[in-house]
Structure formats: structure tokens, C-alpha cells
Amino acid sequence: MASYYRGLGTYYREGTDYVNYSESQTRWVSTMKRKDKNYNQNTLNFNVEYELDSLTNLSLNYSGIFLRNLLELTTFPPIFTMHRIL
């Protein structure tokens, strides 16, 4: 049994990081936004099963994803904000 899928898409991700400095009692907050465009995404699944007898089975499985022409746009904010921890 085997299956093959081909697709494309645009993926949006956003992450916020917090760093606390206990000595100066400050916190740095940064936010990063990502936009990934993938025009050629291929997924392959392959499965072979064989039953030798009622107690012994042999199974081979393969799963793979192939990415080509991946374009990623990452934006960083020009200003990091600093907050005083109370």
C-alpha cells in the first residue's frame, strides 16, 4: 500500500519571547512573525506487510516529506521593549 500527496500553501507563525533579568529586575519582550510560502510540498507514505505464519508478521513502513523551493519571510520588530518587574 502506498500513497502520495502533493500540495502547496502559505503558513503564518508568530512567537513571543520573554527574558527576565533578576539582577536588574527587567524583562525583555520580543515578538517575531513568520510567513512561509511553499509551492511544492510532497508527502510519500509506503507500507508493506507480510504474514509468515499465525504468530509472525513482517512490516516495513516509510514516510517522507520533500520540500523544494521554500521561501520564508521573517520580520523582526525594530524596537525591543523593556519592562521593569515589580
C-alpha positions as CSV (number, residue, x, y, z in Angstrom):
1,M,0.0,0.0,0.0
2,A,1.3,3.4,-0.9
3,S,0.1,7.0,-1.0
4,Y,1.5,10.2,-2.5
5,Y,0.2,13.7,-1.8
6,R,1.3,17.0,-3.4
7,G,0.3,20.4,-2.0
8,L,1.1,24.0,-1.5
9,G,0.4,26.6,1.0
10,T,1.2,29.7,3.0
11,Y,1.9,29.3,6.7
12,Y,1.8,32.1,9.3
13,R,3.6,31.8,12.6
14,E,4.1,34.2,15.5
15,G,6.1,33.8,18.6
16,T,6.7,36.0,21.7
17,D,9.7,35.5,23.9
18,Y,10.1,36.8,27.5
19,V,13.5,37.1,29.2
20,N,13.7,38.1,32.9
21,Y,16.8,39.5,34.4
22,S,16.7,39.2,38.2
23,E,19.8,41.4,38.9
24,S,18.4,44.5,37.2
25,Q,14.7,43.5,37.7
26,T,14.0,44.0,34.0
27,R,12.1,42.0,31.4
28,W,12.8,41.9,27.6
29,V,9.8,41.1,25.4
30,S,10.3,40.3,21.7
31,T,7.8,39.2,19.1
32,M,8.8,37.5,15.8
33,K,6.3,36.9,12.9
34,R,7.0,34.4,10.1
35,K,5.3,33.8,6.8
36,D,6.4,30.7,4.9
37,K,5.3,30.0,1.3
38,N,5.7,26.5,0.0
39,Y,4.8,25.8,-3.6
40,N,6.0,22.3,-3.9
41,Q,5.3,20.1,-0.9
42,N,5.3,16.3,-1.5
43,T,4.4,13.6,1.0
44,L,5.1,9.9,0.4
45,N,3.8,7.0,2.6
46,F,4.7,3.4,1.9
47,N,3.7,0.3,3.8
48,V,4.4,-3.4,3.1
49,E,3.1,-6.2,5.4
50,Y,3.7,-9.9,5.2
51,E,2.4,-12.6,7.4
52,L,4.9,-15.5,7.7
53,D,2.6,-17.6,9.9
54,S,-0.1,-17.0,12.5
55,L,2.4,-15.8,15.1
56,T,5.0,-13.9,12.9
57,N,4.4,-10.8,10.9
58,L,6.8,-8.6,8.9
59,S,6.0,-5.0,8.4
60,L,8.0,-2.3,6.6
61,N,7.0,1.4,6.7
62,Y,8.3,4.6,5.1
63,S,7.1,8.1,5.5
64,G,8.8,11.1,3.9
65,I,8.2,14.7,3.1
66,F,10.0,16.5,0.3
67,L,10.2,20.3,0.3
68,R,11.6,22.3,-2.6
69,N,11.6,26.0,-3.3
70,L,10.7,27.0,0.3
71,L,10.5,30.8,0.7
72,E,10.5,32.3,4.2
73,L,9.9,35.9,5.1
74,T,10.8,36.7,8.7
75,T,10.2,40.1,10.2
76,F,11.8,41.4,13.4
77,P,10.4,44.4,15.3
78,P,12.9,47.3,15.2
79,I,12.4,48.0,18.9
80,F,12.6,45.6,21.8
81,T,10.5,46.7,24.8
82,M,11.9,46.6,28.3
83,H,9.6,46.4,31.3
84,R,10.5,46.8,35.0
85,I,9.4,43.9,37.1
86,L,7.6,45.0,40.3
